[in-house]
Amino acid sequence: MIGRLQAFVIDCADTRALAAFYSELTGLPVTRVDEDGWVVVGPDDGPHLAFQHAPDHVPPQWPDPGHPQQMHVDVLVDDIDAGEAKVLALGATRLPGEGRGFRVYADPAGHPFCLVRES
């Protein structure tokens, strides 16, 4: 092992809004909000999601390679249909593409993520 996962950092225009989305999606609390726009979801002393302000952020467009996904998160769920209803209510968008046990969505800033059914 070379190291441990500290953070998964996501660039976006509105860090607080996207952090709130992922806080609701994962059940992890927003634990840090800095004046410069850096926001953390989850524990500072363990793996967490971090959101970094990128004023010129251009959202990805699934599955267009001219606008690549830039990051990807898989979220394990017991029931994909129930999970879908909740993420859509949070502001996610359903994207084309699904497979056995997963569906693809975009978060409110346009980043793709998947809901994955526990097998």
C-alpha positions in Angstrom: 0.0 0.0 0.0 1.3 3.5 -0.9 -1.3 5.5 1.0 -4.9 5.8 2.2 -7.8 7.5 0.6 -8.1 11.0 2.2 -10.6 12.7 0.0 -12.4 12.6 -3.3 -12.4 16.2 -4.5 -15.0 17.5 -6.9 -14.7 20.8 -8.7 -17.9 22.8 -9.1 -19.3 26.3 -9.3 -21.5 26.1 -6.1 -19.7 24.1 -3.5 -22.2 24.5 -0.7 -25.2 23.4 -2.9 -23.3 20.3 -4.3 -22.0 19.4 -0.8 -25.6 19.5 0.5 -26.7 17.2 -2.3 -24.0 14.6 -1.5 -24.7 15.0 2.2 -28.3 14.0 1.6 -27.3 11.3 -0.9 -24.8 9.5 1.4 -26.1 10.4 4.9 -22.7 11.9 5.7 -22.8 15.3 7.4 -21.2 18.5 6.1 -18.3 18.9 8.5 -16.3 21.8 7.2 -17.1 25.0 5.2 -14.2 27.4 4.5 -14.4 31.0 3.4 -12.7 30.2 0.1 -15.5 27.8 -0.9 -13.9 24.5 0.3 -16.6 22.2 1.7 -16.2 18.7 3.2 -18.8 16.0 3.6 -17.8 13.3 6.1 -15.0 13.1 8.7 -11.9 15.3 8.2 -9.9 12.4 9.8 -11.1 9.7 7.4 -12.1 9.3 3.7 -14.5 12.1 2.7 -15.9 14.0 -0.2 -14.5 17.5 -0.7 -15.9 20.3 -3.0 -13.5 22.8 -4.5 -14.7 26.1 -6.1 -14.1 26.2 -9.8 -15.5 29.4 -11.2 -15.1 28.4 -14.8 -16.4 24.8 -14.3 -17.8 23.3 -17.5 -20.2 20.4 -16.7 -19.7 17.0 -18.3 -22.2 15.7 -20.8 -22.8 12.0 -20.6 -21.7 10.1 -22.7 -20.1 12.8 -24.9 -16.3 12.3 -24.9 -15.9 16.0 -25.8 -17.2 16.8 -22.3 -15.8 13.9 -20.2 -17.2 12.9 -16.8 -14.2 14.3 -14.7 -15.2 12.0 -11.8 -17.5 9.2 -10.9 -19.1 8.0 -7.7 -20.9 4.7 -7.1 -23.5 4.7 -4.4 -24.6 1.4 -3.0 -28.4 1.1 -2.4 -30.7 -1.7 -1.3 -33.5 -0.6 -3.8 -32.6 1.2 -7.0 -36.2 2.4 -7.6 -36.5 3.9 -4.1 -33.0 5.4 -4.5 -33.9 6.9 -7.8 -37.0 8.6 -6.5 -34.9 10.2 -3.7 -32.0 11.4 -5.9 -34.4 12.9 -8.5 -36.1 14.7 -5.6 -32.7 16.1 -4.5 -32.1 17.5 -8.0 -30.3 14.7 -9.8 -31.1 13.9 -13.5 -31.4 10.5 -15.0 -28.9 9.9 -17.8 -28.9 7.3 -20.6 -27.2 4.0 -19.6 -27.8 1.3 -17.2 -26.7 -2.2 -16.7 -27.5 -5.2 -14.5 -27.7 -3.7 -11.1 -26.9 0.0 -11.8 -28.3 3.2 -13.2 -26.6 6.4 -14.2 -27.5 9.9 -13.0 -26.0 13.4 -13.0 -25.7 15.4 -9.8 -27.0 19.1 -9.8 -23.6 20.2 -11.2 -23.7 17.7 -14.1 -21.2 15.1 -12.7 -22.3 11.5 -13.5 -22.8 9.0 -10.6 -24.4 5.6 -10.4 -26.8 3.9 -8.0 -25.7 0.3 -7.6 -27.9 -2.4 -6.2 -26.3 -4.5 -3.5 -25.9 -8.0 -4.8 
